[in-house]
């Protein structure tokens, strides 16, 4: 399959991670932050698929309108966005089983840290990284390390949002930044493998 993209942006790392984390949060067992999640969803950019190529049409005003079509696939086929949502759903199911491994005291401490408005983005990522490390120590080693780390990171975001819905936006962006810095290659490979 040809993966050319012309006259348009692709589903870059940040947008890929945005969609993955957002979809993971949508599949959580808690409804107490769903209103905040809806509001957050309206602020996120609509992704375009890097597996798409652009078909251009000349408009009556002389400009070109871009329409994206999956190369080598029918329009009814699964898009990259669908694949990411499916991965998030599967990870959320695994996360439901792992949820008990996340101590409430750890979530309480992370909430307290994220409420600190003087904390920089880097400081927030460091707090999340510390919490992820603590949970990883209690996790079995039956999954690959990157998958476990990704799962724990998003699970912590879900637990923080469930605990304090008003922190959803902060924990969402902190989680996306953390994943982009530490796990982006793994996430891209995960999506690529699912699309093959």
C-alpha positions as CSV (number, residue, x, y, z in Angstrom):
1,X,0.0,0.0,0.0
2,X,1.3,3.4,-1.0
3,X,1.5,5.8,2.0
4,X,1.9,9.1,0.2
5,X,0.2,12.2,1.6
6,X,-0.1,15.2,-0.6
7,X,-1.7,18.6,0.1
8,X,-2.5,17.9,3.7
9,X,-1.2,17.1,7.0
10,X,-1.0,13.5,8.3
11,X,-2.1,12.1,11.6
12,X,1.1,13.2,13.4
13,X,2.4,11.9,16.6
14,X,0.6,14.3,18.9
15,X,-2.7,13.8,17.1
16,X,-2.3,10.0,17.1
17,X,-1.6,10.1,20.8
18,X,-4.5,12.5,21.4
19,X,-6.9,10.1,19.7
20,X,-5.5,7.1,21.5
21,X,-5.7,8.6,25.0
22,X,-9.1,10.2,24.3
23,X,-10.6,6.9,23.1
24,X,-9.1,5.1,26.1
25,X,-10.8,7.5,28.4
26,X,-14.1,7.1,26.6
27,X,-14.0,3.4,27.4
28,X,-13.5,3.8,31.1
29,X,-15.9,2.4,33.7
30,X,-16.6,5.8,35.2
31,X,-19.2,8.3,34.0
32,X,-18.3,11.1,36.4
33,X,-15.9,12.8,33.9
34,X,-17.9,12.2,30.7
35,X,-19.1,15.8,30.4
36,X,-15.5,17.1,30.7
37,X,-14.4,14.5,28.2
38,X,-17.1,15.8,25.7
39,X,-15.9,19.4,26.1
40,X,-12.3,18.2,25.7
41,X,-13.3,16.4,22.5
42,X,-14.6,19.6,20.9
43,X,-11.1,21.2,21.4
44,X,-9.1,18.4,19.8
45,X,-8.1,18.7,16.1
46,X,-9.7,16.4,13.7
47,X,-7.1,13.9,12.5
48,X,-6.3,13.0,9.0
49,X,-4.9,9.5,8.1
50,X,-1.3,9.2,6.9
51,X,-2.4,6.1,5.0
52,X,-4.4,8.3,2.8
53,X,-3.6,10.2,-0.4
54,X,-5.2,13.3,-1.6
55,X,-7.6,13.5,-4.5
56,X,-7.9,17.0,-5.7
57,X,-10.9,18.6,-7.3
58,X,-11.0,22.0,-9.0
59,X,-13.7,24.2,-7.4
60,X,-15.7,26.7,-9.3
61,X,-13.7,29.5,-7.7
62,X,-10.5,28.1,-9.0
63,X,-9.2,26.7,-5.7
64,X,-8.5,23.1,-5.1
65,X,-10.5,21.0,-2.6
66,X,-8.7,18.1,-1.1
67,X,-10.6,14.8,-0.5
68,X,-8.7,12.0,1.2
69,X,-9.2,8.4,0.1
70,X,-7.4,5.3,1.4
71,X,-5.1,4.1,-1.3
72,X,-5.7,0.5,-2.1
73,X,-8.8,0.3,0.1
74,X,-12.5,0.9,-0.3
75,X,-14.0,3.8,1.6
76,X,-15.8,1.3,3.8
77,X,-12.6,-0.2,5.1
78,X,-11.1,0.4,8.5
79,X,-9.3,3.8,8.7
80,X,-6.3,4.5,10.9
81,X,-8.6,6.4,13.2
82,X,-10.8,3.3,13.5
83,X,-7.7,1.2,14.2
84,X,-6.5,3.6,17.0
85,X,-10.0,3.6,18.6
86,X,-10.0,-0.2,18.5
87,X,-6.5,-0.4,20.1
88,X,-7.7,2.1,22.8
89,X,-10.8,-0.1,23.5
90,X,-8.7,-3.2,23.8
91,X,-6.2,-1.4,26.1
92,X,-9.1,-0.1,28.2
93,X,-10.4,-3.7,28.7
94,X,-6.9,-4.8,29.9
95,X,-6.8,-1.6,32.0
96,X,-10.0,-2.6,33.7
97,X,-8.3,-5.8,34.9
98,X,-5.2,-3.9,36.0
99,X,-7.0,-1.1,37.8
100,X,-6.7,-2.8,41.2
101,X,-2.9,-2.5,40.9
102,X,-3.1,1.2,41.1
103,X,-3.2,2.2,44.8
104,X,-5.7,4.9,45.7
105,X,-3.0,6.7,47.7
106,X,-0.9,7.0,44.6
107,X,-3.8,8.5,42.7
108,X,-4.5,10.9,45.6
109,X,-0.9,12.1,45.6
110,X,-0.8,12.5,41.8
111,X,-4.1,14.6,41.9
112,X,-2.5,16.8,44.6
113,X,0.6,17.3,42.5
114,X,-1.4,18.1,39.3
115,X,-3.6,20.7,41.2
116,X,-0.4,22.7,41.8
117,X,-0.8,25.5,39.2
118,X,2.8,26.6,39.7
119,X,4.0,23.2,38.3
120,X,5.5,23.4,34.8
121,X,4.6,21.0,32.0
122,X,7.9,19.3,32.6
123,X,7.1,19.1,36.3
124,X,3.8,17.5,35.6
125,X,5.4,14.9,33.3
126,X,7.9,14.1,36.0
127,X,5.1,13.6,38.5
128,X,3.3,11.3,36.1
129,X,6.6,9.4,35.3
130,X,7.2,8.8,39.0
131,X,3.6,7.5,39.4
132,X,4.0,5.3,36.3
133,X,7.3,3.8,37.7
134,X,5.6,3.0,41.0
135,X,2.7,1.2,39.4
136,X,5.1,-0.7,37.0
137,X,6.9,-2.2,39.9
138,X,3.7,-3.8,41.0
139,X,2.8,-5.1,37.6
140,X,3.5,-8.6,36.4
141,X,6.0,-8.9,33.5
142,X,3.7,-11.0,31.3
143,X,3.3,-8.1,28.7
144,X,5.9,-6.3,26.8
145,X,7.4,-3.4,28.7
146,X,6.3,-0.6,26.4
147,X,2.7,-1.9,26.3
148,X,2.6,-2.1,30.1
149,X,4.0,1.4,30.4
150,X,1.5,2.8,27.9
151,X,-1.4,1.0,29.6
152,X,-0.3,2.2,33.1
153,X,0.1,5.8,31.9
154,X,-3.4,5.9,30.4
155,X,-4.9,4.1,33.4
156,X,-3.4,6.7,35.7
157,X,-4.9,9.5,33.6
158,X,-8.3,7.7,33.8
159,X,-8.0,7.3,37.6
160,X,-7.1,11.0,38.1
161,X,-10.0,12.1,35.9
162,X,-12.4,9.8,37.8
163,X,-11.1,11.2,41.1
164,X,-11.1,14.8,40.1
165,X,-13.0,15.5,36.8
166,X,-11.8,19.1,36.8
167,X,-8.3,17.9,36.2
168,X,-9.2,16.0,33.0
169,X,-7.7,18.6,30.6
170,X,-4.4,18.8,32.6
171,X,-4.0,15.1,33.0
172,X,-5.0,14.5,29.3
173,X,-2.3,16.9,28.0
174,X,0.3,15.7,30.5
175,X,-0.4,12.1,29.4
176,X,-0.2,12.9,25.7
177,X,3.1,14.7,26.2
178,X,4.5,11.9,28.3
179,X,3.5,9.3,25.7
180,X,4.9,11.4,22.9
181,X,8.2,11.7,24.6
182,X,8.6,8.1,25.8
183,X,6.4,5.8,23.7
184,X,5.6,7.4,20.4
185,X,7.6,4.9,18.3
186,X,5.9,2.0,20.1
187,X,2.4,3.6,19.5
188,X,3.1,4.1,15.8
189,X,4.3,0.6,15.5
190,X,1.3,-0.7,17.3
191,X,-1.0,1.1,14.9
192,X,1.0,0.1,11.8
193,X,1.0,-3.6,12.9
194,X,-2.8,-3.5,13.4
195,X,-3.3,-2.0,9.9
196,X,-1.2,-4.6,8.2
